[in-house]
Amino acid sequence: MTDGLPLPRRYLAIAAMSFGSALVIIDGGVANVALPTIARDLHVDQSAVVSVVTIYQVMLVMLMLPFAGLGERVGLKRIYQGGQLVFTVATLLCFFAKSLPFLLIVRAVQAIGAAGVLSVASALIRQIYPANQLGRGLGINSVVVTSAAAAAPTIGGLVLSVAPWPWVFASAIPFAVASLALGSAIPAPKPRATTFDVIGAVMCAAMFGLIIGGLETMVHGDSPVVSAAIVLLGIVIGYFFVRREKGETDPILPIDLLARPVLALSAIGGFAAFTASMTLLISTPFRLHALGFSAAAIGAAIAPWPLTNMVVAPLSGFLSDRIPAGILGGIGMVVSICALLLLAFMPADPSYFDVAWRMALCGSGFGLFLPPNARLVVGSAPRERAAAAGGLVSTVRLAGQTTGATVVALLLALGVGEGFVPPLVAVGLAVIAGLCSVARLRPSIRNPQAAEVADEVPTLKHAR
């Protein structure tokens, strides 16, 4: 079996994957900027138009693991490029949206395509890079995702200044065209000859959709009884789903991977880290607005986070091919905890510089933690389960980000979302992530069966 793609094909495949990732990240983020304009043009309340964003997030979390399992069986490349095509067609349909319900259907279809792309992206990256450069590859992909997320609001604002809001969604289509044009370079690993568990996929989607949807309705002021019932139903389905998955050879929910303590700790740590980062990023604009910062100043004060992350993420990915993820993650979370405490106890009347350097320090800490954490999960899984591992990484990220948004909404509802409480909540979550990372260094946590994939991940002997 070859170790990664030969040059120069590898560069073409990297470019195709980068354009594909940018496609779904940008089109998922530009909607935030367009919400007021959409509400005005479609004659709906601003509170109702927020569902344009939430339906996209919830659908993504629901479908990530089922699509990862489907990719193992019908082909990773087929799912990836099929997702791009679905996403592009749905984006074009935005031009025909004359009502909110139709737009919500289009956004749901967009999320289906995005789930196809994101669910197998990490597994394809593993096929593209040699095993000793996997961390570097995931670091580069992290930069693409971070850069696209940071650029999305700017792109959306520029498009809205010269064109109607449907063109905001269409702004990412050139990325789809470029990715599909270069798609022949993407590897097409042979599918596995196993049956896809349709019932398990439906139960997985229902579990995530009901729990996350119920929590969203609860914090947005809907009936607490109905919201609690929705969450409870999701938990009940989840209980029977997990029991069912334990008996499956190739489960949709990768219990076989989570049974390894080192991967379970990585998943828990990643979830805590993403929740912490999203809690801070969403709450900070409210805090700075209360302190008298203008909208432009708020954006400029937060910008050092993604800008620093763009530098640190590929560096940490490169280092993760040589240094155990437990060490890198532990250092990253120590840096993040210090930065979060500094943000929590800023001066009463902070200047731009007071906020900016703290955000840069925080972004560097999370940038040091996340790529090595993802590299460990994807690289430690057997090659035939790489799609499931990649789907787990994406699901953890999306679930953490959605949970962070829900936490902020709850804190705002309680009247403590504009002060030092959100950063302190993030500190607690960062402590959990750091402990999970350091715990992976303990000999008792090391996976004795890791030798099975030693040829895939040479540095696994360090027992990340």
Secondary structure, DSSP 8 states (H G I E B T S, - for coil): --SS--TTHHHHHHHHHHHHHHHHHHHHHTHHHHHHHHHHHHT--HHHHTHHHHHHHHHHHHHHHHHHHHHHHH-HHHHHHHHHHHHHHHHHHGGG--SHHHHHHHHHHHHHHHHHHHHHHHHHHHHHS-GGGHHHHHHHHHHHHHHHHHHHHHHHHHHHTTS-THHHHHTTHHHHHHHHHTGGGS-----------HHHHHHHHHHHHHHHHHHHHHHTTS-HHHHHHHHHHHHHHHHHHHHHHTT-SS-SS-HHHHTSHHHHHHHHHHHHHHHHHHHHHHHHHHHHHHTT--HHHHHHHHTHHHHHHHHHHHHHHHHHTTS-HHHHHHHHHHHHHHHHHHHHT--SS--HHHHHHHHHHHHHHHHHHHHHHHHHHHHHS-GGGHHHHHHHHHHHHHHHHHHHHHHHHHHHHTT-TTSSHHHHHHHHHHHHHHHHHHHTTSTTTS-GGGGGGTTT-GGGGG--
